Amino acid sequence: MIFKKDFDEESKECESLTHIEEDIAEPALIEIDKLFGAADVLSIKYAEIHHERIRNISIIAPLIVFFFLLYEAAEQHWLIFVVTALVLLLYYVYSHPDDEKTHEKYLEYRMLAESLRVQYFISKAGIKKQVIDILPWFTEIRIPLIKDVLSDLPTLDTGKKEPILDIWIRDQMNYHAEAHKKALRQEEKNKFYERISLIATIAFYVMALVFEITMIMYAPFDLETPHWIRAGLKIGVGTATAITIFLSNYYGKMSLSSKVEEHMRMYLLYQKIEFEIKKTREEREEQIIYLAKQCLIENTVWYSHQKKNEPDFAVE
């Protein structure tokens, strides 16, 4: 669990903050934008560390399987030292960053950034209701950081109502449309690799079956050749299995199917609000509040999915 004091300390060191909008004039909105920028930058920073950990573990795990097969099947006994080194490296990569709470910070800072984004546009739309008043109960009790930061936000009392159709609704609709396409391409790529891995595994098993039937029906001319063929088939099957482990560890932790669904849901949500605004030709407060609530709920769903994706110390 991350606390406000942690965020305050880390945000002081943030450089090149991102912005919800450029050229903001209202002081209260500037403060919200500044906090958003810090949360966004920190979330991206820890997301990169988290994904690097997953990538490293996903690469090392199948290498352990592959080199152990070479050690066992090809009788390259010295490779046991390589396997041992890889196991130690895997444990180091898995356990070393735990004190930094990398995964937790990635998720909670992202949740904070998105909550601040919603608050920014609610305030800009001239709505007095605060995000802190409509937070999902799960967010309140599971991520106190958000409530603590939101409770200290300055209020916007100008009474001025600015249109947000283009700068929030259409902008986010376009973002989720592109993100959905990207996630879909990644998912299709993963499925393609899985098919290739499955075909390779089946092919090696068929070759092994044909070879063993041949050995039963016809006595070998020498004993050494069948031994090396069996070793090669073992390594082939093991390599295909190692690739499957990589795909499971890496792409599985990317939650591609969840990403595809989440981006599509968000796109449809913004599209629905856009349609209603175009139909009524006005941005009504109840529409904006409804959108804000749904965004906060979807953020909670995203958090729940991503929370399951901590790196696993497993090679099987």
C-alpha positions in Angstrom: 0.0 0.0 0.0 1.4 3.4 -1.0 0.8 6.5 1.1 0.6 10.2 0.3 3.9 10.9 1.9 5.5 8.4 -0.5 3.9 10.2 -3.4 4.9 13.6 -2.1 8.5 12.6 -1.7 8.8 11.0 -5.1 6.9 13.7 -7.0 9.6 16.2 -5.9 12.1 14.4 -8.0 9.9 14.1 -11.1 11.1 16.0 -14.2 9.4 16.6 -17.6 5.9 16.2 -16.3 3.1 15.2 -18.7 0.1 17.4 -19.0 -3.7 16.9 -19.4 -3.8 20.1 -21.4 -1.4 22.8 -22.5 -1.7 26.5 -21.5 -3.8 26.1 -18.4 -4.7 29.5 -16.8 -6.8 28.6 -13.8 -4.6 28.0 -10.7 -6.7 25.2 -9.3 -6.6 23.3 -12.7 -2.8 24.0 -12.8 -2.4 22.2 -9.5 -4.5 19.2 -10.5 -2.5 19.0 -13.8 0.8 19.1 -11.9 -0.3 16.3 -9.6 -1.5 14.3 -12.6 1.8 14.8 -14.4 3.8 13.5 -11.4 1.5 10.5 -10.9 1.6 9.8 -14.6 5.4 10.0 -14.8 5.9 7.8 -11.7 3.4 5.2 -13.0 5.2 5.0 -16.4 8.6 4.7 -14.6 7.5 1.8 -12.4 5.5 0.2 -15.2 8.8 0.0 -17.3 10.6 -1.6 -14.3 7.8 -4.0 -13.8 7.6 -5.1 -17.4 11.4 -5.4 -17.5 11.2 -7.8 -14.6 8.6 -9.9 -16.3 10.6 -9.9 -19.5 13.8 -11.0 -17.7 12.1 -13.7 -15.8 10.3 -14.9 -18.9 13.6 -15.2 -20.8 15.6 -16.8 -18.0 12.9 -19.5 -17.2 12.9 -21.2 -20.6 16.7 -20.9 -20.8 16.9 -23.0 -17.6 14.7 -25.7 -19.3 16.7 -25.6 -22.5 20.2 -25.9 -20.8 19.0 -28.6 -18.4 17.8 -30.6 -21.5 21.2 -30.2 -23.1 22.8 -31.2 -19.8 20.6 -34.3 -19.5 19.9 -35.4 -23.1 23.2 -34.4 -24.8 25.2 -35.4 -21.7 27.0 -32.1 -21.5 27.6 -32.3 -17.8 29.3 -29.0 -17.4 26.0 -27.3 -18.3 24.8 -28.0 -14.8 26.8 -25.0 -13.7 25.1 -22.9 -16.3 21.7 -24.1 -15.1 22.7 -23.3 -11.5 23.8 -19.8 -12.4 20.6 -19.2 -14.3 18.5 -20.4 -11.3 20.4 -18.0 -9.0 20.0 -15.2 -11.5 16.2 -15.9 -11.8 15.9 -15.7 -8.1 17.8 -12.5 -7.9 15.8 -10.8 -10.6 12.5 -12.0 -9.0 13.4 -10.9 -5.4 15.7 -7.9 -5.8 13.2 -5.1 -6.5 10.6 -6.1 -3.9 11.6 -3.4 -1.5 10.7 -0.8 -4.1 7.1 -2.0 -4.3 7.5 -1.7 -8.1 4.3 -3.4 -9.1 2.2 -1.7 -6.4 3.5 1.8 -7.3 2.9 1.2 -11.0 -0.8 0.4 -10.3 -1.6 2.9 -7.6 0.1 5.9 -9.3 -1.8 5.0 -12.5 -5.1 4.9 -10.6 -4.2 8.2 -9.0 -3.4 9.8 -12.3 -6.7 8.7 -13.9 -8.7 9.9 -10.9 -7.0 13.3 -11.2 -7.8 13.4 -14.9 -11.5 12.8 -14.1 -11.3 15.5 -11.4 -9.7 18.0 -13.9 -12.5 17.7 -16.4 -15.3 17.7 -13.9 -13.8 21.0 -12.5 -13.4 22.4 -16.0 -17.0 21.6 -16.8 -18.1 23.8 -13.9 -19.4 20.9 -11.8 -19.0 21.4 -8.1 -19.2 17.6 -7.2 -15.7 16.2 -6.4 -14.3 12.8 -7.5 -13.7 12.0 -3.8 -17.5 12.0 -3.4 -18.0 9.4 -6.1 -15.1 7.1 -5.6 -15.9 3.3 -5.8 -15.8 1.8 -2.3 -13.1 -0.6 -3.3 -10.8 2.3 -4.4 -11.5 4.1 -1.1 -10.4 1.2 1.1 -7.8 -0.4 -1.1 -5.9 2.7 -2.3 -6.1 5.4 0.4 -3.5 7.3 -1.5 -6.2 8.5 -4.0 -8.6 9.8 -1.3 -5.7 11.5 0.6 -4.5 13.4 -2.5 -8.0 14.3 -3.7 -9.0 15.7 -0.3 -6.2 18.3 -0.5 -7.1 19.5 -4.0 -8.0 23.2 -4.4 -11.6 24.0 -5.4 -12.6 25.8 -8.5 -15.1 28.5 -7.7 -15.2 30.5 -10.9 -18.6 29.2 -11.9 -17.4 29.1 -15.5 -18.5 26.1 -17.5 -16.2 25.1 -20.4 -17.0 22.5 -23.1 -15.2 19.2 -22.6 -16.5 17.2 -25.6 -13.3 17.5 -27.6 -10.7 17.8 -25.0 -11.9 14.8 -22.9 -14.5 12.7 -24.5 -13.3 12.6 -28.1 -9.7 12.7 -27.1 -10.1 9.6 -24.8 -12.3 7.9 -27.4 -9.6 8.2 -30.0 -6.9 7.1 -27.5 -8.9 3.9 -26.6 -9.6 3.2 -30.2 -5.9 3.2 -31.1 -5.0 1.3 -27.9 -7.6 -1.3 -28.7 -6.1 -1.9 -32.1 -2.6 -2.1 -30.6 -3.7 -4.7 -28.0 -5.5 -6.7 -30.6 -2.4 -6.8 -32.8 -0.4 -8.0 -29.8 -3.0 -10.6 -28.9 -3.0 -11.9 -32.5 0.8 -12.1 -32.5 0.7 -14.1 -29.3 -1.8 -16.5 -30.7 0.3 -16.9 -33.8 3.4 -17.8 -31.7 1.3 -20.2 -29.6 0.1 -22.0 -32.8 3.7 -22.3 -34.1 4.9 -23.6 -30.7 2.0 -26.1 -30.6 2.7 -27.3 -34.2 6.4 -27.7 -33.4 5.7 -29.7 -30.2 3.3 -32.0 -32.1 5.8 -32.4 -34.9 8.6 -33.4 -32.6 6.3 -35.9 -30.8 5.3 -37.4 -34.1 8.9 -37.7 -35.2 9.7 -39.4 -31.8 6.8 -41.8 -32.2 7.9 -42.7 -35.8 11.5 -43.1 -34.7 10.6 -45.5 -31.8 8.3 -47.6 -34.0 11.1 -47.9 -36.5 13.5 -48.9 -33.8 11.1 -51.7 -32.7 10.5 -53.0 -36.2 14.1 -52.7 -37.4 17.2 -53.4 -35.4 19.7 -50.5 -35.6 23.0 -51.1 -37.3 24.8 -49.3 -34.5 23.8 -48.3 -31.0 25.2 -44.8 -31.0 23.1 -43.3 -33.7 19.7 -44.0 -32.0 21.0 -42.5 -28.8 21.9 -39.1 -30.5 18.6 -39.1 -32.4 16.7 -39.5 -29.1 18.8 -36.8 -27.5 18.0 -34.5 -30.5 14.3 -35.2 -30.2 14.3 -34.5 -26.5 16.0 -31.2 -27.1 13.5 -30.4 -29.8 10.5 -31.1 -27.7 12.1 -29.3 -24.7 12.8 -26.2 -26.8 9.2 -26.0 -28.0 8.1 -26.4 -24.4 10.5 -23.7 -23.3 9.0 -21.3 -25.9 5.6 -22.1 -24.6 6.8 -21.2 -21.1 8.1 -17.9 -22.4 4.8 -17.1 -24.1 2.9 -18.0 -20.9 5.1 -16.0 -18.6 5.5 -12.9 -20.7 2.4 -12.5 -22.9 0.2 -14.0 -20.1 1.3 -11.3 -17.7 0.5 -8.7 -20.3 -3.2 -9.5 -19.9 -3.8 -9.0 -23.6 -7.3 -10.3 -23.7 -8.3 -8.1 -20.8 -6.6 -5.1 -22.4 -8.6 -5.7 -25.6 -11.9 -5.8 -23.7 -11.1 -2.9 -21.4 -10.1 -0.5 -24.3 -13.2 -1.5 -26.2 -15.5 -0.9 -23.2 -13.9 2.5 -22.6 -14.3 3.4 -26.3 -17.9 2.5 -26.3 -18.5 4.4 -23.1 -17.1 7.6 -24.5 -18.9 7.0 -27.8 -22.2 6.7 -25.9 -21.6 10.0 -24.1 -20.6 11.7 -27.4 -23.8 10.5 -29.0 -26.0 11.8 -26.2 -24.3 15.2 -26.2 -24.6 15.5 -30.0 -28.3 14.5 -29.7 -29.2 17.0 -27.0 -26.7 19.6 -28.2 -25.6 20.3 -24.6 -23.2 18.9 -22.0 -25.5 18.2 -19.1 -24.1 17.8 -15.6 -25.7 14.4 -15.1 -24.0 13.1 -18.3 -20.6 14.2 -17.1 -21.1 12.8 -13.6 -22.3 9.5 -15.1 -19.2 9.4 -17.3 -16.9 10.2 -14.3 -18.4 7.4 -12.2 -18.1 4.8 -15.0 -14.5 5.8 -15.6 -13.7 5.4 -12.0 -15.3 2.0 -12.0 -13.4 0.9 -15.1 -10.2 2.0 -13.4 -11.0 -0.3 -10.5 -11.6 -3.2 -12.9 -8.3 -2.5 -14.6 -6.6 -2.5 -11.2 -8.1 -5.8 -10.2 -6.9 -7.4 -13.4 -3.4 -6.0 -13.2 -3.0 -6.8 -9.5 -2.9 -10.5 -10.5 0.1 -10.0 -12.8 3.0 -9.9 -10.3 6.0 -11.8 -11.6 6.0 -15.5 -10.8 9.1 -17.4 -9.7 8.3 -20.5 -11.9 9.9 -22.5 -14.7 7.3 -25.0 -15.3 
